[in-house]
Amino acid sequence: MSEHAAITTDHGPEQVGLAFLTTAYGVREEVDRQMRSTAGLSLSRAKVLQVLAARGALHQAQLANALGQAPRSVTQIVEGLERVGLVTRTGDTEDRRRKTVSLTDKGRTTLATAEQAGTHVLRQLFGSLDPQQKASLGTLLARLDTALAR
């Protein structure tokens, strides 16, 4: 049994919810581990690069807003990404305190490698389910998502 085992014999909402959280955490950790070992890029850093790849250059405040994170947290991540050449920051001509973050070619390549590693993990894990199980899981996740939106 893995360290992330989420087996429960009680099917109350709390136990099922905790089992779900444990499993979701384990999946996230495995994706993160594979991305780090393959591309040297954590899942949280990859998310920053994904936003930049999708939206183009953004001011740091816009990037923080898009990620739903505090500007200071994003600044620290961006500084780390800049140190390894995955993004560049340029000053705003009208406001020197304002920085625009852009994805570099190296950042695009690294992101692609990290995404491939993450996709591989997800295919392995969710590929272990038969089509009916995947469909059922999709339905259950959609139902939970609806409940969250209320």
Contacts in CASP RR format, 6 or more apart in sequence:
PFRMAT RR
TARGET T0000
AUTHOR 0000-0000-0000
METHOD contacts of the structure
MODEL  1
MSEHAAITTDHGPEQVGLAFLTTAYGVREEVDRQMRSTAGLSLSRAKVLQ
VLAARGALHQAQLANALGQAPRSVTQIVEGLERVGLVTRTGDTEDRRRKT
VSLTDKGRTTLATAEQAGTHVLRQLFGSLDPQQKASLGTLLARLDTALAR
1 7 0 8 1.000
4 22 0 8 1.000
4 23 0 8 1.000
4 25 0 8 1.000
4 26 0 8 1.000
4 29 0 8 1.000
5 22 0 8 1.000
6 18 0 8 1.000
6 19 0 8 1.000
6 20 0 8 1.000
6 22 0 8 1.000
6 23 0 8 1.000
7 19 0 8 1.000
8 15 0 8 1.000
8 16 0 8 1.000
8 18 0 8 1.000
8 19 0 8 1.000
27 121 0 8 1.000
27 122 0 8 1.000
27 125 0 8 1.000
28 43 0 8 1.000
30 121 0 8 1.000
30 125 0 8 1.000
31 43 0 8 1.000
31 117 0 8 1.000
31 118 0 8 1.000
31 121 0 8 1.000
31 122 0 8 1.000
32 42 0 8 1.000
32 43 0 8 1.000
34 117 0 8 1.000
34 118 0 8 1.000
34 120 0 8 1.000
34 121 0 8 1.000
35 41 0 8 1.000
35 42 0 8 1.000
35 43 0 8 1.000
35 46 0 8 1.000
35 114 0 8 1.000
35 117 0 8 1.000
35 118 0 8 1.000
36 42 0 8 1.000
37 117 0 8 1.000
38 113 0 8 1.000
38 114 0 8 1.000
38 116 0 8 1.000
38 117 0 8 1.000
39 46 0 8 1.000
39 110 0 8 1.000
39 111 0 8 1.000
39 113 0 8 1.000
39 114 0 8 1.000
39 117 0 8 1.000
40 110 0 8 1.000
40 114 0 8 1.000
41 49 0 8 1.000
41 86 0 8 1.000
41 110 0 8 1.000
41 111 0 8 1.000
41 113 0 8 1.000
41 114 0 8 1.000
44 77 0 8 1.000
45 77 0 8 1.000
45 81 0 8 1.000
45 86 0 8 1.000
46 111 0 8 1.000
46 114 0 8 1.000
46 115 0 8 1.000
47 67 0 8 1.000
48 63 0 8 1.000
48 67 0 8 1.000
48 74 0 8 1.000
48 77 0 8 1.000
48 78 0 8 1.000
48 81 0 8 1.000
48 87 0 8 1.000
49 81 0 8 1.000
49 86 0 8 1.000
49 87 0 8 1.000
49 103 0 8 1.000
49 107 0 8 1.000
49 108 0 8 1.000
49 110 0 8 1.000
49 111 0 8 1.000
49 114 0 8 1.000
50 111 0 8 1.000
50 115 0 8 1.000
51 58 0 8 1.000
51 63 0 8 1.000
51 66 0 8 1.000
51 67 0 8 1.000
52 58 0 8 1.000
52 63 0 8 1.000
52 87 0 8 1.000
52 101 0 8 1.000
52 102 0 8 1.000
52 103 0 8 1.000
53 103 0 8 1.000
53 108 0 8 1.000
53 111 0 8 1.000
55 66 0 8 1.000
56 102 0 8 1.000
56 103 0 8 1.000
57 100 0 8 1.000
57 101 0 8 1.000
57 102 0 8 1.000
57 103 0 8 1.000
58 66 0 8 1.000
58 100 0 8 1.000
58 101 0 8 1.000
59 92 0 8 1.000
59 98 0 8 1.000
59 99 0 8 1.000
59 100 0 8 1.000
59 101 0 8 1.000
60 71 0 8 1.000
60 74 0 8 1.000
60 75 0 8 1.000
60 78 0 8 1.000
60 89 0 8 1.000
60 98 0 8 1.000
60 99 0 8 1.000
60 100 0 8 1.000
60 101 0 8 1.000
61 71 0 8 1.000
61 98 0 8 1.000
63 74 0 8 1.000
63 78 0 8 1.000
63 101 0 8 1.000
64 70 0 8 1.000
64 71 0 8 1.000
64 73 0 8 1.000
64 74 0 8 1.000
64 75 0 8 1.000
67 74 0 8 1.000
78 87 0 8 1.000
78 89 0 8 1.000
78 99 0 8 1.000
78 101 0 8 1.000
81 87 0 8 1.000
81 107 0 8 1.000
82 88 0 8 1.000
82 89 0 8 1.000
85 104 0 8 1.000
85 106 0 8 1.000
85 107 0 8 1.000
86 103 0 8 1.000
86 104 0 8 1.000
86 106 0 8 1.000
86 107 0 8 1.000
86 110 0 8 1.000
86 111 0 8 1.000
87 101 0 8 1.000
87 102 0 8 1.000
87 103 0 8 1.000
87 104 0 8 1.000
87 107 0 8 1.000
88 101 0 8 1.000
88 102 0 8 1.000
88 104 0 8 1.000
89 99 0 8 1.000
89 100 0 8 1.000
89 101 0 8 1.000
89 102 0 8 1.000
90 99 0 8 1.000
90 100 0 8 1.000
90 102 0 8 1.000
91 98 0 8 1.000
91 99 0 8 1.000
91 100 0 8 1.000
92 98 0 8 1.000
92 99 0 8 1.000
92 100 0 8 1.000
103 111 0 8 1.000
126 134 0 8 1.000
126 137 0 8 1.000
127 134 0 8 1.000
129 137 0 8 1.000
END
